[in-house]
Amino acid sequence: MKLLFWASLGVILYSYLFYAMLLLAISSLWQVLRDLKFGLTRMNRRRQRVSETPLVSFVFSAHNEEAIVADKLCNCRELEYPWERLEILVGCDGCLDRTAEIVRAALLPNLRLFEYHQRSGKPAILNRLVSEARGEIVVFSDANTMFAPGALRALVRHFAGSSIGCVCGELRLSARQGVPQTESAYWRYETFLKFLESRLNMMVGANGGIFAIRRELFVPLPDGAIIDDFLISMRIRAGGHRVIYDPEATADEGTSSIAQEFRRRVRIGAGNLDALKYTWRLLSPTAGLVSLAYWSHKICRWLVPFAVLGEFVAAMALARERLYAAIAVANAVLFLMAWTGYRLERRGVHSRVLSVPYYFVSLNLALLLGFVSYFFGRQTGVWNPTSRDLAVAAGEAEKCSPDAGPPSQLAGPPPRD
């Protein structure tokens, strides 16, 4: 029981604390060596920028997104990128609402709508859209993710370097219409890890709402794939190309209800486990520092739900000793705080103190249920996206018509190879 306790506690502490400290140490050493190299050689440290604007295909899949798709298209119009070098591909995945109608009514130049009447899931739709894309660079997004005006340029500029295969932007989560934001502290922590991992060329995964790849590096997602962003980026990394993070390429995404967000996390947990069978080779030390990130940031993190259970059960069994009794009580208090935080969030009351234990427990519970769901075959590539809090206003689609005051480049012709 003592072995179980300390092994479980070690997994938890390493995953959430010691790994970040290790990254800081390695990153600091890397920066010192880089500064020394510059001082001795006076080599140019500035990253090369793209001297021209490559043709970009902006793609996203939509299923019953009538409440948000017009806003998404308006957001696309605001991107600071030459319109003649940009195309937008929208894939309607078995939509039963007005999504396709709104997209057609938008009348945006260089907008291509693909209607698929049979539901097949986001990974399958992305396979079809990328096969239709003309751009050298493919930018992936979600219907509810709104790019900052300069985000597209920020992503594309990195592809001047031939070693860059994938660029991930920063996804900022925001609460809408009274829905509490419980992920902010954890999300900032994850963003910090991505920043350090990118600096050391060991980043794993990408944010599905905002990332770009070279089209030539895209490997079609396998049938039955549950998640796309992690699998696409990790396959590019396995091919020997760099996956980097740019915090200047930002996008905003609103949260939904607590129950819907929990189901989303369950699905992500199942999808991560599914992706392991396609990316396990990156766990080998021969893959470089990325293997350290994969083991530490992913595998150990996936073990935390089991470690929490193991640590609590062992502490209860060893409660005759004062140390373990105190830790068992601390665990019980943590679970009680998480439950209280959950009840408050359900009522629209956000507590900074209780949100951390609530999010920690709910995240790991969702991960545990995701694993159970995956092993029982309950997760597929088809799912219903979380509902949005935006109402569909009459005439919403007309906001994206050419008469709505578009940027000057909107009049440009569709891009051609």
Helices and strands as residue ranges (DSSP letters): H 2-13, I 14-18, H 19-41, E 56-62, H 69-77, G 83-85, E 86-93, H 99-106, E 111-116, H 122-132, E 137-141, E 145-147, H 151-156, G 157-160, E 164-174, H 184-199, E 210-214, G 215-217, H 229-238, E 242-254, H 258-279, G 280-283, G 285-287, H 289-293, I 294-299, H 300-317, H 322-346, H 352-375, G 396-400, G 402-404, G 408-411
